[in-house]
Amino acid sequence: MKEIFDLVYRFLKRISELSNLTYREVNIIVYFIIIPSLFLFLVSRILRKKYPVIVFLVLVIISLLIIPDFEQFSDGLFDKSVNFLNWFNNIGLSYTHASVIICVIIPILIILFLIYLNRKTKLKNNVP
């Protein structure tokens, strides 16, 4: 688990260096914007509706416009996320283990499931 955690950390850290954003800003963008957008995109394809993605992106844009300091906002949200992941110490999961399970494994499983449903829906709609 530590290897996966370190790999993701180094990847996000590298993105932050390339983008001139803080690690925390990149983390928030990935986990609160990009991954949910991907989920909604796949759900939209299954439902054959564009509005979930459009509504989410409009809400993100509005939020970004009204947040006065994205770095400060990211710091606060990141701290809340750390507190959430640290809560799992109560059930015997370290911060590292909780991070990998909740932030890597579960999103990958959701994406794979949505891709499966998408393909299943596509095949079903192509059968005469």
Secondary structure as UniProt FT lines:
FT   HELIX           2..19
FT   HELIX           23..29
FT   HELIX           30..34
FT   HELIX           35..47
FT   HELIX           51..66
FT   HELIX           70..87
FT   HELIX           88..91
FT   HELIX           95..100
FT   HELIX           101..105
FT   HELIX           106..126
//
